[in-house]
Amino acid sequence: MDKAKLKELREHGKCFISPVGSSMKPLFKSGQCIVEIRPVHGDPAPMDVVLYDAGNVGVLHRFIRMEGDICIILGDNCVTCERVHRDRIVGRMVSFYRGGKWYKVTYMPYIIYSVIWTYLRDVRIFAKRCFGFVKRNVKKITGK
């Protein structure tokens, strides 16, 4: 997401973006979803998908917790948490368009997904690292 969308969010109180990249898979697939973002007032809540200003771009990741003035956030498909100052959090997702339909973040299946994805993150990260380890070593052994 570029600076123009950040400006739109600040000036109009909302913006719509199409996430790119793989950091929020399986929730968002690059170019196949639209996300409605509204400004954050106060601290985000655990499990919120937040937008933060990363300099030249905006990044959409899941908020985990606060540590003082630092927000701990993590992409759904990532293994490393990011530490972002609360002043850089500019918005949060309020709805998203996927598969031909709009969903609010209050939609119960989305809430269940968010709870599972957030509270099982350590298991997911461990499994993803194990899979990567096995995949790398199979390539070394087989040469494929």
C-alpha positions, -999 to 999 in steps of 0.1 A, spaced: 0 0 0 14 34 -9 15 68 7 -16 79 -12 -38 54 7 -24 65 40 -32 101 31 -67 90 20 -72 73 54 -61 104 73 -82 128 52 -114 108 46 -115 86 77 -114 54 56 -97 37 27 -99 5 7 -68 -15 -1 -60 -47 -19 -33 -65 1 -3 -77 -18 23 -103 -7 19 -135 13 23 -123 49 -14 -125 56 -22 -158 40 -45 -177 43 -68 -149 52 -58 -127 23 -43 -138 -11 -24 -112 -30 -47 -92 -53 -78 -113 -45 -93 -93 -16 -103 -58 -7 -99 -45 29 -117 -15 44 -95 4 69 -106 30 94 -84 51 117 -74 36 151 -85 56 181 -66 45 212 -48 12 213 -58 -17 190 -73 -48 206 -56 -82 204 -65 -100 171 -72 -67 153 -57 -65 118 -39 -32 119 -23 -10 93 10 6 102 31 31 84 64 15 75 80 45 58 72 43 21 44 17 24 16 6 47 18 -29 62 -13 -49 72 -6 -74 100 -23 -88 131 -19 -70 165 -9 -94 193 -2 -73 224 12 -40 238 45 -38 256 46 -2 268 44 20 237 54 -9 215 28 -29 195 38 -65 189 23 -75 155 26 -106 133 15 -114 98 -7 -145 97 18 -163 75 50 -150 93 71 -165 120 88 -134 133 69 -108 154 75 -71 146 78 -44 171 61 -12 160 57 20 180 20 28 187 23 61 168 29 42 136 -4 23 138 -27 43 116 -57 21 110 -75 -12 116 -95 -34 94 -133 -32 98 -144 -53 69 -130 -72 39 -142 -85 6 -133 -121 -4 -149 -146 -26 -176 -122 -39 -188 -112 -5 -182 -85 21 -175 -96 57 -173 -75 89 -148 -83 115 -178 -91 138 -187 -120 116 -185 -151 139 -165 -174 115 -139 -146 112 -137 -142 149 -132 -179 154 -105 -179 128 -88 -149 145 -89 -166 179 -75 -198 166 -48 -181 144 -38 -158 173 -37 -182 202 -22 -211 183 6 -189 167 34 -206 187 22 -240 174 20 -226 139 54 -210 140 70 -242 154 53 -263 127 63 -239 99 100 -239 111 100 -277 113 86 -280 78 112 -256 65 140 -276 83 128 -309 68 123 -293 33 159 -279 34 175 -311 45 155 -333 20 169 -310 -7 204 -315 6 201 -352 8 183 -358 -25 197 -329 -44 162 -319 -55 
